[in-house]
């Protein structure tokens, strides 16, 4: 739908700033109002949203009121702007504009806004709310804010108007960039809006994202930045001495400055950002705001960030906002009703009208699929779920037994092959493509650039955090037609821990939002001590301990190139994220047959590489992980033929083997019997704890209790009870053991 042009007075035309971006200052400009945007009603809705947000914080006696209040007009203006594409009755419509709350702590505002939207929808068309599958917040939910099964303490992707789980400062800007890159590279006009705080610019990965976004010319990427000048500890000037705008201008971003509480200026800014500047660069809207706006004595202070006012102060500020709330503590539900009493039928009609405009801006899904087909040309309109192992592997995916081949050669070949099977596969490395060998896949459709928008290789540079956050967020999106992207991003195993928090955020999103479960491959290259000459700074010995602990991702460590190919097919078939180990130096491609199973057995997590010879000697099972380790064990074996009967178990993924034990205990027992565990030796070219699951007693999982899954928002006592770690739960576990 064509947009009404933002009418900027001639004297306020944008000026060019360093590095090619434009600068437009709309503060106090004589701007025309937009048809359909009743600023008086929108201001009233902002007052109601603040009342709901402050009541949620008061009910929880915790939360983040400061940034929530300073961003209130920013969020409402986007929703009402007329350029934002969103269907409240189908909030995850694949043609919607994406929203990322990089300031994920602003959940009081987020849930207050959602509750207002869906209260209005419910009053007009209750049947549409009844059919919603997504997690919705209603006003009556707000008193349970930050409680178990209540509205989340930080913003999560299962909700409408949220397309990433956020809360770790700075992560949302790379996440939003990933979505903007994804959609542009598929020929779509989707815009991505990020709500961010000014202190986030201190975070290193936002530097990486700002750099790449400008370099690639991602013009569909808009950051609405709350410039209230405060972080948690104090003024951002204490950490960022340079003029603030320089942190964006230096990268060549377009900059639009507005009063962040002026709805007209905000609407013009959003329309200008949506229409784009001639330079095709990303835009940041610098919203000059007051932190903790209207939040009583904490207004305009850093303390408003995460400090709730006492209940008496809350009552006073609510009265100042025009709401007659109860002085009795614990009256959240009653206070919500008092706030909603201010919501008139005309107010509801106005907001529904703006939501109708947002829905009208959407294109139909078939139309969007057709746009992708035209853009992608003869590329396969298929995603990773269509990638299946051929009955006969193509020659480039078969490695000659007896040769020595680095397993990174296998991922190089598989990535390049898979790139030709799917139009939605993306590959990149942290300035290590020549070393890790991702370049062949990157060149199938070329590196993404201003001139090659449809490239599938991404040159991230030395920017592992941004690379990871972009990649995992891209993988978690669902494109029109239901197509699911797959991403592979690579660094050395020893450096993969730099990317761990981005991976954790994605795994949380997979857990809370299974409809958008993403599949990605974290390629942990140069594993083990094989980078020996580089010294301990480069030895990949311990990285797998972290990813083994995370729920929702598994570590795969194939012994040789043929196993690597089989395990990649297995990973794509499962659609579960993996941290995939490969090595730099040549390692043997093991000969199969004569008792050595085919390489595909690696997908079970373990298999018998050499069975007992039954020579009457003492039996000794040995568990081996790592191709070079296996070669060394085989070389040492002849020295013990007269003293022992040795069985060798090849371990490729302890987590997959634990799954096999649950799924097919008979097969798992044949690989490593429970009775063998006490005698087994284990060799791994890294952290020895990686193989503990092969050595611990068979019932260790039934005797070990922990918090080994992602929890939910809630008070500590609620969470301890939920996972059975309260006194009653612990009592039950002890009693059950004593009854055995």
Phi and psi in degrees as a GROMACS rama.xvg file:
@    title "Ramachandran Plot"
@    xaxis  label "Phi"
@    yaxis  label "Psi"
@TYPE xy
-64.7119  145.164  UNK-2
-97.5501  144.948  UNK-3
-68.6482  129.607  UNK-4
-64.6068  137.418  UNK-5
-69.0111  117.964  UNK-6
-87.6643  99.3709  UNK-7
-99.4987  126.295  UNK-8
-53.4265  144.501  UNK-9
-54.6056  -38.0252  UNK-10
-71.2425  -8.79355  UNK-11
-110.413  17.3109  UNK-12
-58.145  149.261  UNK-13
-66.7811  151.101  UNK-14
-117.155  149.1  UNK-15
-75.7761  134.608  UNK-16
-114.836  179.936  UNK-17
-57.1473  149.865  UNK-18
67.6912  13.1932  UNK-19
97.0536  -3.32237  UNK-20
-81.3256  168.41  UNK-21
-108.537  153.038  UNK-22
-127.2  124.256  UNK-23
-130.922  120.774  UNK-24
-107.821  111.659  UNK-25
-98.4961  2.33743  UNK-26
-64.3361  127.862  UNK-27
62.8023  18.6921  UNK-28
-76.4429  155.352  UNK-29
-83.8726  81.9109  UNK-30
-97.7983  142.862  UNK-31
-79.0065  144.142  UNK-32
-71.1996  158.588  UNK-33
-98.6634  142.6  UNK-34
-60.8365  137.471  UNK-35
88.9787  -14.282  UNK-36
-103.075  98.1307  UNK-37
-82.9462  101.702  UNK-38
-66.2993  -30.3736  UNK-39
-66.1788  -44.5352  UNK-40
-67.5683  -38.5341  UNK-41
-65.9524  -36.5845  UNK-42
-64.8005  -38.1375  UNK-43
-65.3247  -41.0707  UNK-44
-63.7651  -34.5898  UNK-45
-62.7511  -39.4576  UNK-46
-63.9274  -41.2916  UNK-47
-66.3655  -42.4565  UNK-48
-61.1992  -42.8716  UNK-49
-62.0214  -42.76  UNK-50
-59.7639  -42.5236  UNK-51
-65.9833  -42.1855  UNK-52
-65.3088  -45.6627  UNK-53
-65.3568  -32.7898  UNK-54
-70.9212  -36.9733  UNK-55
-61.156  -44.2748  UNK-56
-65.0293  -42.1587  UNK-57
-63.8419  -39.5478  UNK-58
-65.2659  -38.9533  UNK-59
-83.0335  -19.8858  UNK-60
54.0931  32.2531  UNK-61
-164.934  166.587  UNK-62
128.562  -169.265  UNK-63
-129.028  85.4336  UNK-64
-76.7803  -30.0066  UNK-65
-60.8138  -59.4237  UNK-66
-68.8278  -29.0709  UNK-67
-62.6949  -43.3489  UNK-68
-74.2844  -34.9402  UNK-69
-71.7053  -20.7173  UNK-70
-99.3213  3.13168  UNK-71
-58.3178  -52.2698  UNK-72
-66.0896  -33.9796  UNK-73
-58.3438  -45.3865  UNK-74
-71.4207  -44.4293  UNK-75
-65.2162  -40.0927  UNK-76
-63.236  -38.5589  UNK-77
-63.781  -46.5968  UNK-78
-60.8475  -35.5275  UNK-79
-96.6368  1.23743  UNK-80
-68.0058  -24.1085  UNK-81
91.0287  -11.9328  UNK-82
-105.662  -9.89216  UNK-83
-84.0582  126.911  UNK-84
-97.7791  114.619  UNK-85
-165.31  136.34  UNK-86
-116.315  108.957  UNK-87
-63.3933  -24.585  UNK-88
-88.9637  -10.5354  UNK-89
-140.993  70.7216  UNK-90
-65.1484  -18.787  UNK-91
-105.591  26.2564  UNK-92
-50.8482  129.604  UNK-93
-66.0506  -14.6399  UNK-94
-91.83  3.69537  UNK-95
-67.4256  154.918  UNK-96
-70.247  142.414  UNK-97
-89.0136  146.464  UNK-98
-128.034  129.753  UNK-99
-124.446  125.628  UNK-100
-93.296  86.4443  UNK-101
-60.0355  -33.9837  UNK-102
-81.9187  69.2328  UNK-103
-65.8377  -13.2628  UNK-104
-75.5579  -11.0663  UNK-105
-80.271  40.3347  UNK-106
-68.1003  -28.3593  UNK-107
-58.8614  -44.2603  UNK-108
-64.8258  -46.8319  UNK-109
-56.7431  -50.5565  UNK-110
-72.0857  -32.7084  UNK-111
-64.3607  -42.8787  UNK-112
-64.3076  -46.7957  UNK-113
-59.1935  -43.228  UNK-114
-65.2045  -36.2026  UNK-115
-66.7749  -46.3109  UNK-116
-57.6598  -49.0388  UNK-117
-81.9765  -18.4637  UNK-118
-67.0107  -42.5097  UNK-119
-66.8444  -43.8214  UNK-120
-62.7518  -41.6333  UNK-121
-64.2386  -38.0083  UNK-122
-70.3782  -30.5059  UNK-123
-92.179  -43.0881  UNK-124
-137.695  74.099  UNK-125
-59.5172  -28.5329  UNK-126
-66.3495  -28.0932  UNK-127
-71.3924  -35.4417  UNK-128
-66.5596  -36.8866  UNK-129
-63.4928  -26.5212  UNK-130
-91.6501  -2.22524  UNK-131
-70.7299  134.554  UNK-132
-93.5801  -23.8495  UNK-133
-72.5156  161.753  UNK-134
-73.7153  122.257  UNK-135
-116.589  144.154  UNK-136
-104.62  129.155  UNK-137
-113.003  161.483  UNK-138
-55.0556  -38.0427  UNK-139
-68.6596  -12.2859  UNK-140
-80.8548  -21.7988  UNK-141
-61.5237  -35.1475  UNK-142
-61.1886  -17.3994  UNK-143
-97.3354  16.0492  UNK-144
-54.2411  132.256  UNK-145
66.0388  15.3444  UNK-146
-103.759  159.077  UNK-147
-58.6426  129  UNK-148
71.6541  7.84839  UNK-149
-100.455  -175.986  UNK-150
-57.2636  138.662  UNK-151
-67.0583  149.874  UNK-152
-72.6927  -28.9445  UNK-153
-127.985  167.054  UNK-154
-81.4724  132.567  UNK-155
-123.158  154.284  UNK-156
-78.1037  -6.27479  UNK-157
-76.2658  -12.6736  UNK-158
-86.3758  156.712  UNK-159
-61.1347  156.069  UNK-160
61.1966  24.688  UNK-161
-145.804  122.503  UNK-162
-119.821  16.8454  UNK-163
-161.526  148.487  UNK-164
-79.1029  129.362  UNK-165
-137.06  172.198  UNK-166
148.431  -30.8927  UNK-167
-77.246  118.209  UNK-168
-55.7255  134.944  UNK-169
89.0034  -16.4856  UNK-170
-71.0946  -25.0543  UNK-171
-71.0302  -28.7493  UNK-172
-67.5023  -47.8489  UNK-173
-62.1449  -36.357  UNK-174
-61.703  -46.5281  UNK-175
-63.3434  -38.1995  UNK-176
-61.7566  -41.1123  UNK-177
-57.8144  -43.6953  UNK-178
-66.1848  -41.1913  UNK-179
-64.6467  -42.1635  UNK-180
-62.2945  -45.6921  UNK-181
-57.1132  -51.964  UNK-182
-70.4231  -39.1687  UNK-183
-63.3157  -37.6399  UNK-184
-73.4658  -6.39803  UNK-185
-107.322  10.2325  UNK-186
79.9909  17.2339  UNK-187
-99.8267  154.439  UNK-188
-98.3036  14.1849  UNK-189
-50.6024  134.966  UNK-190
-102.197  149.911  UNK-191
-121.901  124.156  UNK-192
-111.376  131.53  UNK-193
-118.067  126.914  UNK-194
-92.9037  118.539  UNK-195
-132.542  159.682  UNK-196
-102.279  155.802  UNK-197
-66.1974  -33.5792  UNK-198
-66.6131  -20.8623  UNK-199
-62.5954  -24.3151  UNK-200
-63.1492  -17.8733  UNK-201
-69.3184  -25.8015  UNK-202
-71.1911  132.111  UNK-203
-59.3917  -38.2221  UNK-204
-67.749  -23.07  UNK-205
-70.9476  -32.7962  UNK-206
-58.9767  -48.0577  UNK-207
-60.2933  -41.2771  UNK-208
-70.7751  -42.3579  UNK-209
-61.5133  -38.3163  UNK-210
-64.4846  -50.9906  UNK-211
-68.1146  -39.5147  UNK-212
-59.4833  -42.1091  UNK-213
-71.6175  -41.0969  UNK-214
-61.9777  -37.2987  UNK-215
-86.3474  -9.21686  UNK-216
66.8972  50.4365  UNK-217
-84.9898  82.1757  UNK-218
-73.0212  -11.5693  UNK-219
-92.9194  17.3311  UNK-220
-113.598  121.392  UNK-221
-128.041  124.255  UNK-222
-105.38  118.457  UNK-223
-93.7185  108.375  UNK-224
-107.556  124.356  UNK-225
-81.4136  99.7493  UNK-226
-96.9876  80.5274  UNK-227
-102.179  -1.71371  UNK-228
73.9124  8.92055  UNK-229
-125.28  140.694  UNK-230
-99.0876  -148.457  UNK-231
-81.0953  -44.0413  UNK-232
-85.2109  -20.1182  UNK-233
162.658  -157.621  UNK-234
-66.0912  141.733  UNK-235
-68.2425  -17.1778  UNK-236
-64.3521  -19.6753  UNK-237
-71.2345  -20.5419  UNK-238
-115.302  -18.3745  UNK-239
-130.446  88.536  UNK-240
-73.0846  -23.4129  UNK-241
-73.0254  158.017  UNK-242
-54.2024  132.795  UNK-243
-59.8458  -43.9349  UNK-244
-59.6157  -24.9677  UNK-245
-62.0474  -26.1345  UNK-246
-71.5174  -12.5218  UNK-247
-110.912  -42.3566  UNK-248
-61.9356  -35.4576  UNK-249
-63.1276  -24.2884  UNK-250
-92.4303  -2.10299  UNK-251
83.7126  20.498  UNK-252
-73.343  151.226  UNK-253
-77.0821  136.872  UNK-254
-121.971  125.559  UNK-255
-119.215  123.289  UNK-256
-102.73  136.107  UNK-257
-142.84  162.915  UNK-258
-75.3321  114.517  UNK-259
-68.7113  -3.50715  UNK-260
-110.332  5.25222  UNK-261
-100.044  108.615  UNK-262
-65.0122  -35.5646  UNK-263
-68.166  -45.329  UNK-264
-61.5417  -40.3613  UNK-265
-63.3171  -44.4085  UNK-266
-61.1112  -42.8911  UNK-267
-63.0655  -41.6682  UNK-268
-62.6919  -44.6899  UNK-269
-63.0319  -40.328  UNK-270
-66.8609  -39.9024  UNK-271
-65.5394  -42.7653  UNK-272
-63.6841  -38.5262  UNK-273
-69.1258  -40.379  UNK-274
-68.2538  -30.7767  UNK-275
86.7043  159.022  UNK-276
-97.9383  160.128  UNK-277
-63.1361  -20.5513  UNK-278
-81.9076  -8.16002  UNK-279
67.6999  22.4453  UNK-280
-96.4707  162.904  UNK-281
-68.0155  161.248  UNK-282
-123.731  137.2  UNK-283
-114.742  130.618  UNK-284
-99.9374  107.497  UNK-285
-82.7648  106.581  UNK-286
-98.5206  106.445  UNK-287
-74.1817  114.028  UNK-288
-131.79  175.802  UNK-289
-112.944  119.316  UNK-290
-65.8042  134.66  UNK-291
68.4416  34.4378  UNK-292
-51.9308  124.409  UNK-293
67.4379  12.1541  UNK-294
-93.4723  56.1619  UNK-295
56.3115  -140.093  UNK-296
-68.9578  -11.8186  UNK-297
-93.6435  0.0609123  UNK-298
-58.5542  134.158  UNK-299
74.9703  23.4312  UNK-300
-128.522  156.76  UNK-301
-66.5484  -29.8413  UNK-302
-64.3715  -21.1642  UNK-303
-68.2411  -12.8114  UNK-304
-53.801  -55.332  UNK-305
-138.265  25.2075  UNK-306
-112.443  111.033  UNK-307
-74.3774  143.008  UNK-308
-70.3841  156.222  UNK-309
-63.632  161.641  UNK-310
-62.2698  -38.1601  UNK-311
-63.5466  -40.9069  UNK-312
-66.1913  -37.0654  UNK-313
-60.7107  -45.3464  UNK-314
-59.6231  -42.4824  UNK-315
-64.2687  -45.712  UNK-316
-67.7877  -33.6216  UNK-317
-67.2929  -37.5958  UNK-318
-64.8431  -37.0093  UNK-319
-63.9313  -29.6331  UNK-320
-82.756  -6.18792  UNK-321
96.1972  18.0585  UNK-322
-111.879  131.256  UNK-323
-92.4541  91.4005  UNK-324
-104.246  165.647  UNK-325
-78.764  140.331  UNK-326
-77.6186  -10.3854  UNK-327
-81.2586  125.424  UNK-328
-64.4091  147.384  UNK-329
83.5682  18.9991  UNK-330
-104.264  35.718  UNK-331
-57.2222  -46.5967  UNK-332
-63.6916  -42.1763  UNK-333
-64.3967  -39.4759  UNK-334
-68.1738  -36.0281  UNK-335
-60.1838  -42.2502  UNK-336
-62.9584  -37.2919  UNK-337
-65.5973  -38.9382  UNK-338
-67.1002  -44.658  UNK-339
-67.0701  -20.9149  UNK-340
-62.6522  -22.6971  UNK-341
-79.8367  -10.0339  UNK-342
-84.11  107.241  UNK-343
-86.9403  167.659  UNK-344
-61.6568  -37.4859  UNK-345
-65.1686  -38.7116  UNK-346
-61.1562  -43.476  UNK-347
-63.9478  -45.405  UNK-348
-60.0573  -39.3241  UNK-349
-63.2869  -49.1006  UNK-350
-65.1598  -40.2297  UNK-351
-61.4184  -38.0043  UNK-352
-62.1438  -39.6703  UNK-353
-69.9599  -35.6453  UNK-354
-67.0082  -36.8475  UNK-355
-62.4214  -39.5071  UNK-356
-64.556  -38.1749  UNK-357
-65.1376  -39.7044  UNK-358
-68.5839  -39.1424  UNK-359
-64.4175  -24.1983  UNK-360
-75.0642  -12.5606  UNK-361
-76.8192  143.622  UNK-362
-90.3319  156.643  UNK-363
-70.666  154.356  UNK-364
-62.2727  -44.1048  UNK-365
-58.596  -37.4473  UNK-366
-63.8891  -40.2379  UNK-367
-67.7581  -38.3214  UNK-368
-62.7198  -41.1411  UNK-369
-63.1238  -39.6314  UNK-370
-60.6154  -40.3808  UNK-371
-65.4697  -42.1575  UNK-372
-60.394  -42.8497  UNK-373
-64.2239  -44.4834  UNK-374
-65.846  -41.2411  UNK-375
-85.6956  -9.91946  UNK-376
61.0316  -123.673  UNK-377
-90.353  10.9174  UNK-378
-69.738  148.508  UNK-379
-64.2563  126.641  UNK-380
-83.4335  70.7605  UNK-381
-148.756  148.654  UNK-382
-111.035  -172.511  UNK-383
-62.2302  -22.215  UNK-384
-68.6744  -15.5629  UNK-385
-91.5258  -4.45686  UNK-386
-82.5821  107.316  UNK-387
-121.606  154.559  UNK-388
-69.8697  122.075  UNK-389
-63.9275  149.788  UNK-390
-58.9382  -37.5913  UNK-391
-116.324  116.152  UNK-392
-67.2709  142.275  UNK-393
-63.4943  152.544  UNK-394
-55.3815  -34.617  UNK-395
-69.8468  -11.7348  UNK-396
-106.131  12.4664  UNK-397
-119.507  128.276  UNK-398
-113.676  136.705  UNK-399
-67.1339  124.663  UNK-400
-63.6313  138.536  UNK-401
96.5162  -21.0516  UNK-402
-76.3373  168.362  UNK-403
-111.684  122.094  UNK-404
-137.901  129.766  UNK-405
-63.5747  137.281  UNK-406
-65.5907  -18.8805  UNK-407
-64.7967  -22.1476  UNK-408
-68.1303  -31.069  UNK-409
-70.9697  -45.1227  UNK-410
-66.7372  -35.0247  UNK-411
-56.9965  -48.085  UNK-412
-68.6645  -42.9423  UNK-413
-68.0717  -41.9726  UNK-414
-60.4895  -44.1062  UNK-415
-64.8533  -39.9815  UNK-416
-66.0255  -46.1518  UNK-417
-64.6892  -33.0804  UNK-418
-59.015  -31.7983  UNK-419
-83.3523  -8.47181  UNK-420
-96.1383  -16.7817  UNK-421
-139.86  140.42  UNK-422
-84.799  4.05255  UNK-423
-131.13  38.5107  UNK-424
-113.873  130.84  UNK-425
-126.204  137.795  UNK-426
-134.898  141.282  UNK-427
-163.129  164.761  UNK-428
-140.691  158.307  UNK-429
-81.3507  69.4335  UNK-430
59.511  34.8148  UNK-431
-134.256  21.2639  UNK-432
-58.9355  -37.6149  UNK-433
-70.8418  -26.8677  UNK-434
-88.3738  -43.7185  UNK-435
-85.1289  -19.743  UNK-436
75.0267  50.3947  UNK-437
-95.6518  -7.14009  UNK-438
-61.6279  -35.9846  UNK-439
-62.1961  -42.0187  UNK-440
-69.5362  -39.267  UNK-441
-61.0294  -31.374  UNK-442
-87.3134  -4.45081  UNK-443
-58.6616  -47.9769  UNK-444
-115.905  6.91925  UNK-445
86.5439  163.023  UNK-446
-73.4593  139.243  UNK-447
-65.9153  139.485  UNK-448
-159.763  -179.832  UNK-449
-59.612  -37.2654  UNK-450
-87.3929  -24.2663  UNK-451
-119.147  76.1426  UNK-452
-67.4316  -22.2475  UNK-453
-96.3112  10.9713  UNK-454
-61.2408  156.13  UNK-455
-116.988  -4.39478  UNK-456
-97.911  138.432  UNK-457
-121.955  123.486  UNK-458
-92.3924  91.7771  UNK-459
-75.09  -26.9014  UNK-460
78.1661  -173.145  UNK-461
-77.705  80.9271  UNK-462
-153.731  61.5801  UNK-463
-60.4713  -37.7461  UNK-464
-66.2288  -46.3744  UNK-465
-64.3795  -42.3418  UNK-466
-55.9667  -46.8658  UNK-467
-67.7391  -45.2185  UNK-468
-67.3198  -40.0828  UNK-469
-60.628  -48.1123  UNK-470
-66.3879  -44.607  UNK-471
-69.7974  -31.8266  UNK-472
-72.5658  -39.2791  UNK-473
-57.4892  -43.6411  UNK-474
-64.907  -26.3149  UNK-475
-87.3125  0.330668  UNK-476
-89.5528  158.673  UNK-477
-122.581  116.979  UNK-478
-82.411  164.473  UNK-479
-53.5576  141.862  UNK-480
85.9743  0.227801  UNK-481
79.3171  10.7172  UNK-482
-71.7702  136.639  UNK-483
-113.228  123.787  UNK-484
-69.2255  154.854  UNK-485
-125.017  137.03  UNK-486
-126.125  147.284  UNK-487
-130.346  124.861  UNK-488
-131.373  140.879  UNK-489
-131.429  142.327  UNK-490
-154.189  177.954  UNK-491
-67.471  147.664  UNK-492
-53.8613  -40.4138  UNK-493
-64.0502  -27.2993  UNK-494
-91.9689  -7.28535  UNK-495
-64.4269  -21.8696  UNK-496
-66.9642  -21.7605  UNK-497
-61.8131  -28.0191  UNK-498
-94.3504  2.16006  UNK-499
-63.7509  -37.515  UNK-500
-71.3073  -35.8895  UNK-501
-60.9669  -42.6535  UNK-502
-62.5486  -42.6871  UNK-503
-59.7386  -43.669  UNK-504
-61.2165  -39.3948  UNK-505
-67.6981  -38.3943  UNK-506
-66.5929  -35.004  UNK-507
-63.006  -44.2599  UNK-508
-60.6952  -42.0803  UNK-509
-59.5501  -36.3237  UNK-510
-72.8465  -47.3806  UNK-511
-83.9388  -18.9084  UNK-512
-132.111  68.958  UNK-513
-62.1609  -22.4086  UNK-514
-65.7799  -17.9091  UNK-515
-120.994  36.0342  UNK-516
-67.917  122.313  UNK-517
-97.8949  148.872  UNK-518
-114.457  125.254  UNK-519
-143.678  158.938  UNK-520
-117.748  112.655  UNK-521
-87.7894  107.79  UNK-522
-87.7394  108.892  UNK-523
-96.9464  93.9198  UNK-524
-89.5928  167.468  UNK-525
53.3266  46.096  UNK-526
-70.5931  159.802  UNK-527
74.4248  -163.271  UNK-528
-89.1142  15.0518  UNK-529
-68.9818  -11.1703  UNK-530
-93.3719  38.6008  UNK-531
-49.2784  -44.9573  UNK-532
-65.8895  -23.6752  UNK-533
-75.9427  -15.4807  UNK-534
88.691  179.106  UNK-535
-63.8393  -18.2412  UNK-536
-66.048  -17.8984  UNK-537
-119.791  0.229875  UNK-538
-78.6565  124.277  UNK-539
-88.6986  74.615  UNK-540
-102.784  -27.9425  UNK-541
-124.338  -7.9084  UNK-542
-56.8671  -34.0722  UNK-543
-68.4217  -16.138  UNK-544
-62.5691  -39.3181  UNK-545
-68.5974  -47.8065  UNK-546
-72.7277  -23.0653  UNK-547
-68.8638  -30.9469  UNK-548
-79.0663  -32.0005  UNK-549
-65.2457  133.944  UNK-550
-78.3523  143.895  UNK-551
94.8183  2.37877  UNK-552
-143.175  145.409  UNK-553
-122.768  150.755  UNK-554
-95.6724  126.033  UNK-555
-111.097  130.118  UNK-556
-131.952  81.2593  UNK-557
-65.5715  148.036  UNK-558
-78.1796  -34.642  UNK-559
-143.694  -179.138  UNK-560
-64.5557  -39.8314  UNK-561
-67.8826  -36.8219  UNK-562
-64.9749  -37.3283  UNK-563
-59.8868  -43.8562  UNK-564
-61.15  -46.4028  UNK-565
-63.1453  -38.9255  UNK-566
-74.0604  -28.06  UNK-567
-67.7244  -43.4275  UNK-568
-60.4073  -41.2497  UNK-569
-63.1628  -43.0037  UNK-570
-62.5276  -45.3382  UNK-571
-64.0875  -36.8207  UNK-572
-66.6121  -34.7372  UNK-573
-78.5074  -33.2798  UNK-574
70.1748  24.093  UNK-575
-107.684  134.1  UNK-576
-54.4463  146.62  UNK-577
-134.65  147.816  UNK-578
-102.306  111.155  UNK-579
-108.816  118.913  UNK-580
-88.2189  132.072  UNK-581
-135.942  160.343  UNK-582
-118.399  158.503  UNK-583
-82.1975  -50.6453  UNK-584
-78.8221  161.424  UNK-585
-62.7242  135.832  UNK-586
-127.823  156.327  UNK-587
-60.5375  138.145  UNK-588
-89.1348  105.897  UNK-589
-68.9585  143.15  UNK-590
-75.0891  134.234  UNK-591
-104.151  157.901  UNK-592
100.063  172.948  UNK-593
54.2438  42.8826  UNK-594
96.6301  -15.0881  UNK-595
-90.4703  118.247  UNK-596
-66.2027  162.852  UNK-597
-63.6496  159.704  UNK-598
-60.4471  -24.9763  UNK-599
-65.1399  -18.414  UNK-600
-66.0215  -14.6118  UNK-601
-61.4683  -23.2675  UNK-602
-70.4614  -10.3402  UNK-603
-83.008  -4.56555  UNK-604
89.8979  -20.5922  UNK-605
-166.43  155.337  UNK-606
-158.507  162.34  UNK-607
-82.3455  110.337  UNK-608
-79.5454  -38.0529  UNK-609
-140.926  124.612  UNK-610
-84.9305  162.438  UNK-611
-55.5602  146.351  UNK-612
-91.9802  -6.88014  UNK-613
54.4514  51.1513  UNK-614
-91.5917  7.74712  UNK-615
83.6071  -0.674339  UNK-616
-89.7339  174.221  UNK-617
-59.7991  130.458  UNK-618
-83.344  134.541  UNK-619
-137.704  110.819  UNK-620
-84.159  138.084  UNK-621
-125.573  127.328  UNK-622
-101.745  127.929  UNK-623
-125.729  132.271  UNK-624
-128.001  123.7  UNK-625
114.777  129.835  UNK-626
-63.545  -44.2016  UNK-627
-69.463  -33.6689  UNK-628
-63.0216  -43.0551  UNK-629
-60.9145  -43.7874  UNK-630
-60.4209  -39.8334  UNK-631
-69.7628  -39.14  UNK-632
-63.5097  -43.101  UNK-633
-63.0381  -34.8721  UNK-634
-69.3526  -30.8491  UNK-635
-83.7227  -19.05  UNK-636
-59.4503  -42.3001  UNK-637
-55.9772  -25.5576  UNK-638
-68.0437  -12.8831  UNK-639
-119.095  7.72884  UNK-640
-62.3369  -30.1185  UNK-641
-87.342  -8.23161  UNK-642
-113.883  -18.7636  UNK-643
-151.251  160.309  UNK-644
-111.988  104.345  UNK-645
-104.423  132.628  UNK-646
-110.592  137.365  UNK-647
-114.518  125.141  UNK-648
-107.264  121.729  UNK-649
-84.1144  124.797  UNK-650
-107.598  123.252  UNK-651
-115.648  -19.2098  UNK-652
-168.497  102.007  UNK-653
-54.9427  -34.3199  UNK-654
-69.3912  -39.0405  UNK-655
-65.3316  -36.2332  UNK-656
-68.3507  -36.8908  UNK-657
-63.6108  -36.8581  UNK-658
-63.0783  -42.6801  UNK-659
-60.4599  -39.2389  UNK-660
-60.4806  -35.3176  UNK-661
-80.2437  -36.1362  UNK-662
-81.9582  -40.9189  UNK-663
-141.589  74.3627  UNK-664
-59.8685  -29.5286  UNK-665
-66.4842  -43.3706  UNK-666
-67.2407  -42.1593  UNK-667
-62.6676  -39.5181  UNK-668
-62.8872  -34.1696  UNK-669
-70.6145  -27.0194  UNK-670
-78.6767  -50.8628  UNK-671
-144.187  106.499  UNK-672
-69.847  150.157  UNK-673
-57.2038  -35.294  UNK-674
-70.7161  -16.3049  UNK-675
-86.3164  -15.4271  UNK-676
-62.13  -39.7279  UNK-677
-66.0584  -25.3749  UNK-678
-98.5463  -14.2624  UNK-679
-67.2818  145.102  UNK-680
-102.124  151.855  UNK-681
-132.803  135.431  UNK-682
-126.259  124.157  UNK-683
-139.843  135.014  UNK-684
-81.3  55.1479  UNK-685
176.642  -154.648  UNK-686
-54.1239  121.442  UNK-687
-67.8102  -24.8685  UNK-688
-63.5373  -17.086  UNK-689
-58.7953  -31.1057  UNK-690
-102.075  8.27504  UNK-691
-54.6235  -36.6085  UNK-692
-58.1679  -18.8935  UNK-693
-88.286  -13.2382  UNK-694
-108.344  -27.0174  UNK-695
-68.5336  157.746  UNK-696
-59.4591  153.936  UNK-697
-60.0379  -26.8423  UNK-698
-100.479  21.1405  UNK-699
-61.1889  -34.8662  UNK-700
-65.4564  -27.8161  UNK-701
-82.348  -13.9183  UNK-702
-107.947  -9.43993  UNK-703
-107.124  122.826  UNK-704
-114.555  139.585  UNK-705
-160.372  177.811  UNK-706
-102.358  85.0753  UNK-707
-111.699  27.3658  UNK-708
-139.565  162.969  UNK-709
-71.5418  135.328  UNK-710
-92.9789  -162.183  UNK-711
-127.558  171.363  UNK-712
-63.2314  140.136  UNK-713
171.204  161.677  UNK-714
-69.9738  150.348  UNK-715
-51.224  -43.5296  UNK-716
-61.8892  -37.5043  UNK-717
-64.4063  -41.8578  UNK-718
-70.6352  -39.6252  UNK-719
-60.6098  -40.0118  UNK-720
-69.3818  -38.3137  UNK-721
-62.1148  -38.1011  UNK-722
-96.7616  8.26764  UNK-723
75.4295  28.8065  UNK-724
-108.813  10.0737  UNK-725
-79.8646  170.844  UNK-726
-53.4306  -40.3186  UNK-727
-64.8582  -42.1053  UNK-728
-67.5032  -41.8179  UNK-729
-66.492  -39.96  UNK-730
-58.4281  -42.8422  UNK-731
-65.0225  -38.2455  UNK-732
-69.2464  -41.7589  UNK-733
-64.8168  -43.7804  UNK-734
-62.7263  -39.1189  UNK-735
-63.5972  -37.2077  UNK-736
-69.2936  -39.734  UNK-737
-68.5853  -22.3217  UNK-738
-79.1629  -9.7622  UNK-739
